[in-house]
Amino acid sequence: MAQITERGYPVAEVSQRLGVSQHSLYSWKRQLAKVGAGDAGKDAEIRQLKRELARVTEERDILKKATAYFARDAK
């Protein structure tokens, strides 16, 4: 599939060279496109989760510092 999708070879040429029907190559290309579209959604979710993790980590660090500050004053 890389010959078609990345290198730009015509499907007919790749089909003949590999001894695979053009129909099969087009079918695999469609399946690959669907998988790739799913990856984009996963990437967006990962970015969102990383932002949320950074925010929660910052909140935790602030609370740790506040706890230490007030514990010091209580002594």
C-alpha positions as CSV (number, residue, x, y, z in Angstrom):
1,M,0.0,0.0,0.0
2,A,2.9,2.4,0.6
3,Q,3.7,2.2,-3.1
4,I,0.3,3.7,-3.8
5,T,-0.3,6.0,-0.8
6,E,3.2,7.3,-0.1
7,R,5.1,6.9,-3.4
8,G,2.2,7.7,-5.8
9,Y,2.4,4.7,-8.1
10,P,-0.8,3.9,-10.1
11,V,-3.0,1.2,-8.7
12,A,-2.9,-0.7,-12.0
13,E,0.9,-0.8,-12.1
14,V,1.2,-2.0,-8.5
15,S,-1.6,-4.5,-9.1
16,Q,0.2,-6.0,-12.1
17,R,3.6,-6.0,-10.4
18,L,2.3,-7.8,-7.2
19,G,-0.1,-10.1,-8.9
20,V,-3.0,-8.7,-6.8
21,S,-6.3,-7.5,-8.3
22,Q,-7.0,-3.8,-8.5
23,H,-10.2,-4.4,-6.6
24,S,-8.3,-5.8,-3.6
25,L,-5.9,-2.9,-3.6
26,Y,-8.7,-0.3,-3.6
27,S,-10.4,-2.2,-0.8
28,W,-7.2,-2.3,1.3
29,K,-6.7,1.5,0.6
30,R,-10.3,2.2,1.9
31,Q,-9.6,0.1,5.0
32,L,-6.3,1.9,5.6
33,A,-8.1,5.3,5.2
34,K,-10.7,4.2,7.9
35,V,-7.9,3.2,10.3
36,G,-6.1,6.5,9.7
37,A,-9.2,8.5,10.4
38,G,-9.6,6.6,13.8
39,D,-6.0,7.5,14.6
40,A,-6.7,11.2,14.2
41,G,-9.5,10.9,16.8
42,K,-7.2,9.1,19.2
43,D,-4.5,11.7,18.7
44,A,-6.9,14.5,19.6
45,E,-8.0,12.6,22.7
46,I,-4.4,12.0,23.8
47,R,-3.7,15.8,23.4
48,Q,-6.7,16.6,25.5
49,L,-5.8,14.1,28.2
50,K,-2.2,15.5,28.3
51,R,-3.6,19.0,28.8
52,E,-5.9,17.8,31.6
53,L,-3.0,15.9,33.2
54,A,-0.9,19.0,33.2
55,R,-3.7,21.0,34.8
56,V,-4.3,18.5,37.5
57,T,-0.6,18.1,38.2
58,E,-0.3,21.9,38.6
59,E,-3.3,21.9,41.0
60,R,-1.8,19.1,43.0
61,D,1.5,21.0,43.3
62,I,-0.3,24.1,44.5
63,L,-2.2,22.2,47.1
64,K,1.0,20.5,48.3
65,K,2.7,23.9,48.7
66,A,-0.4,25.3,50.5
67,T,-0.5,22.4,52.9
68,A,3.2,22.8,53.7
69,Y,2.7,26.5,54.3
70,F,-0.2,26.1,56.7
71,A,1.4,23.2,58.5
72,R,4.5,25.4,59.1
73,D,2.3,28.2,60.6
74,A,0.4,25.7,62.9
75,K,3.6,24.7,64.7
